[in-house]
Amino acid sequence: METVSLIRTPKLYIAPELLDRARKEGRYLVLYPTLKFSCLIAKRFRAELSEEQPEEGIEVDVGNAQVYIVFSVVGSRFCGGEKGFEEMDFPVKEPERFLPKWIKVNPDMSGEFGYV
């Protein structure tokens, strides 16, 4: 397993009941903040409780719950229209520059992240 060790870890605001659930079920809370570069820059976020440890990401212990941050950057070959939004990996030389400063996760696993 490759665990990324970056200079900083985003500040996490995770609903206590979600952390309790992860601990009680013995599962990993995996956070997926994603930046999408296309005609505009968009942010996407999802979270899940996983029985399997992620193969990559930033491991964070939050109140004895195992949390992983799997940050990614994707691009789109086209800007919509007839050609759609075909996603592709968007290689970044210094991904830590794009890593969010904070991540907020709600009890229903919805959330958001930001840079200010």
Sequence and secondary structure as in RCSB ss.txt:
>XXXX:A:sequence
METVSLIRTPKLYIAPELLDRARKEGRYLVLYPTLKFSCLIAKRFRAELSEEQPEEGIEVDVGNAQVYIVFSVVG
SRFCGGEKGFEEMDFPVKEPERFLPKWIKVNPDMSGEFGYV
>XXXX:A:secstr
      S   EEEE HHHHHHHHHHT EEEEEEEEEESSSEEEEEEEEEESS  SSSEEEEETTEEEEE  EEEE
ESS SGGG   EEE   S GGGTS SEEEE TTS EEEE  
